[in-house]
Structure formats: structure tokens, C-alpha cells
Amino acid sequence: MKNKTIFDRITDFTIAKDLQKNGLYPYFREIISEQHTEVFLKNRTAKKILMFGSNSYLGLTYHPRVKEASEAALRKYGTGCGGSRFLNGTLDLHVELENALANFVGKEEALLYSTGFMVNQGVLSTIVRKGDYILSDKFNHASIVDGCFLSSARMIRYSHNDMEELERKLKKISSEGAGVLVVTDGVFSMEGDIAKLADIAELCEKYSAMLMVDDAHSLGVLGKRGDGTASHFNVIDKVDLIMGTFSKSLASVGGFIAGEKDIIHFLKHNSRAHIFSASMPPSSAAAALEAVKIILEEPERIEKLWENTKRMKTGLEHIGFNLGDTETPIIPIIVGEMEKTFLMCKILEEEGIFVNPAAPPAVPPNRSLIRLSLMATHTDSQIDYALDKLENIGKKLGVL
Ligand code: PMP
């Protein structure tokens, strides 16, 4: 007879099925149109729904130039590369994109991975080894946590954005003489607050630690040219590794790490997630490359994103929602209870607004939230419509 442990674990997992039975299941909703400020859902084809859950912050996923560049690459290079970058899968287009990204974030070189998740896994597991330490903010993204586990280094988590605790831990580790890397999200993906990167950089300098920042939600959002958290704080030279993904402002899929030439050379020849996985499709690379060009050519998009963010945030504060410490286009409405969060999400969908719920383990227990995200292409009337509905529903559910 088969050992039942694994099968039991699967049959015991009922939480998602319960939500489906109650009609509150908010995941895997099928969209049948492009990622715009308004989309069509498969189960609701008669009427568009306002999109306030997209990470396409600058609205470039449907920019004509991005779509054309992607189509042209598909025609020229085909649908895939049939292998790893290491062997037969490197296109001139990949190298052009790497150069553009390195220039964009102000580093010597960059290296592509097929997703942002793979960047964090692939970089952390290669750069840090057994005997080293990783100091990681408690609110860092899951891909960072997984990268830390894969590395076999000792991962120590410090309280969210707590510089005193970080210094205490750095001091202790440095007295042991072990290698240490500090890693933080630039913009925290659930609650939209910003890492204290200037302080972290100073501590890393003081205690000779390597510093890596995850700029998934910062590119196209923070910095003088949308070039990220290090630029925002004017500490580009003090950050050793800048990680980015194409799945947000850069309108595609894929990711990169940027840093000094020697670090990138080391990763290129040692990082398993880079070496043993096929290179990103040409159409995705071309889309990201065009997105970077547009971000640099059209800074007014970033300005508009911030105007929209201000309009929404001021409106929500006026209504009386708890928005945590958000400082960016990611605006959490902290609900607390998980069931109420799912219910609010469902009612918002019925009222024509698409938002994402965040429940444990993505957020701490009793801190479930509705995650709104703004796009540069939202109009004032779309934001005002959402505010009106949010106020009514917030009152009805006692979320204010
Ligand atoms: N880091 C952060 C902070 C993220 O939010 C995400 C995506 N949710 C990733 C990394 C992974 O990026 P990708 O979607 O490209 O795999």
C-alpha cells in the first residue's frame, strides 16, 4: 500500500475549494482582452471592467511601438531560441537588451534570465554559499526567500525596514568574519512602501556587506528617469546588484541582474538558472527593449503615474481607509480579515472594478488587504468612479 502522507496533504488542502463553493474565489480570473485600464473578463463579456490590479504601471503592454517591436522580432527570429543563452540561444537582440538595461540602471553590465523569479533564485544561490550570511527584509518577495534557501547560506530576516536591527545583525556577523549580503525589495510589492536604501547602503559600506536591491516595482516608477530605487536615493554606486523584471513597467516577461563586469561574468558562468534554462523568446526581449526606450523618451508617463497615484491615494485617505505606509502606485487597503477581503474583492468585481486580494502567506496573518495599483494611463474619471464604489462598499462592509 502506498504511503498516504503526500496524498493526504493534497486532499487536506480545502481552503481554495471552500472559496470556490462560496463564490468568493478571486484567482485565475480569465481576461480575454489586452492588459489595459479596462479589460473584458470571460465570465462577463457584456461589459468591460476597470483594471486596478495590473502591474503594467506605465501602460506599455499595449503601446503600439512595443507591440510592433515584438511582432517584428517574432517575424525575424521566430518564436523561440531552442536552447540556453550559454550555448545556441544567444541573439544579438539579447545582448542589445542587456546593454540597454545596464545603461538604464547605471551599471557596467547586465544579464538576462527568463523571469524575475529566476533572477532572484539564480543570483542568490550562486553569489552566496555555505558559511556566508544573507540578511533579508521580512517583507521581501517570495523569490528572494527561495533564492536564500537554495544558496545554503544562513538566512537571517530583519524586521521590515528596521535599520537598528539590521545594524545589530551586521555588527554581530562581521565580528565572525563571514561573507554577508543584504537584500531588499526597492518598493515592497504588497504594501507599496520604499526600502530605506540610502541607510542600508551606508550600513553595507560600514560592515563591508554586498548589497542587492529588487527593483521589480521600482523601474518605470522611482528615480529621475524611472531608473529605480538606487537612483531615487542617489546611491547607484553603493548598490552592488540591481535586479529588475520585465513583468511590470517593462511590458513583457523576463528579468535581469545588473552590476560590475566581474560579478556578471561570474554569474554568466556559474548561475544554474541562467545556464540550464532556455533563453527568453525574441518577442519578449524586443518588447522589453522598446519599453526601456519609451520610458527614457516619454518621461511624462512617469509624471502621469504619480499624478494618478496622488489622486487615488488622497481620495482613499479622505474616505478613511487604512493605507499602511504606501508611498508608491501600489496602494493597499488594509482589511484585516481574509474572508472580508475576498468578499470586498468579489463585490468590487460585480461593481465593475478588478482588484487583487492579498492574503497570508503573501501578507502577515490578520493583515489581508486589497491591493490597488495605478497605471499612467488611468483617466481621472476612472479613478473617481473607483473611489465612489470603494467608499460605498467600504462603508457597507465596515472596512473604513
Ligand atoms: N520580485 C518582486 C518584488 C516581485 O513582485 C516579482 C513579481 N511578482 C518578482 C520579483 C518576480 O518577477 P517575475 O514576475 O518576472 O517572475
Residues whose N, C-alpha, C, O or C-beta is under 5 A from the ligand:
A	BS01	PMP	T115 G116 F117 H141 S143 D185 S189 D214 A216 T245 F246 S247 G254 G255
